[in-house]
Amino acid sequence: MRHIEETTQEHCVRWFSLQYPEYAMLLHHSPNGGARNPREGARFKRMGTRAGFPDLVFLLPRGGHPYLCIEFKADKGRQSDAQRDYQRAVESVGGLYALVRSFDEFYTLINEYIEER
């Protein structure tokens, strides 16, 4: 499942960078996943890495939201408890949080978000 999510995310980011080069620096992925040895994992935690952090953060205020967080999931993928906690935290401060399962969903979400003023 993870491979499908990563491939979808890569396609979405590639399209976004070509479609909206003026905003490309504002779309960020924090390398939060993957296997780490205990020493490296502890160092990342000390530096502020948090479980459940979304796959992408788009730092463009629109429609009353200070930013947009995007979590990629495969068709039947579900959020972890930490991801649901992160969603609640983001929404509690006015951020927009979206689950995306396909390029088409990403395309629609981004275009509608950018068009909001």
GIDADA-V944995 format. One record per backbone hydrogen bond with DSSP energy under -0.5 kcal/mol. CO is the residue of the C=O (numbers start at 1). NH is the residue of the N-H. If there is no record, write none. Layout:
BEGIN
co: {CO CO}
nh: {NH NH}
END
This chain:
BEGIN
co: {1 2 3 4 5 6 7 8 9 10 11 12 13 14 15 16 20 20 21 23 24 26 26 28 29 30 37 38 39 40 41 42 43 44 45 50 56 57 57 58 58 62 65 67 68 69 70 70 71 74 80 81 82 83 84 85 86 87 88 89 90 90 91 96 98 100 102 103 104 105 106 107 108 109 110 111 112 113}
nh: {5 6 7 8 9 10 11 12 13 14 15 16 17 18 19 20 23 24 24 26 27 28 59 57 31 32 41 42 43 44 45 46 47 49 48 53 70 28 59 60 68 65 62 96 58 98 55 56 100 77 84 85 86 87 88 89 90 91 92 93 93 95 94 69 71 73 106 107 108 109 110 111 112 113 114 115 116 116}
END
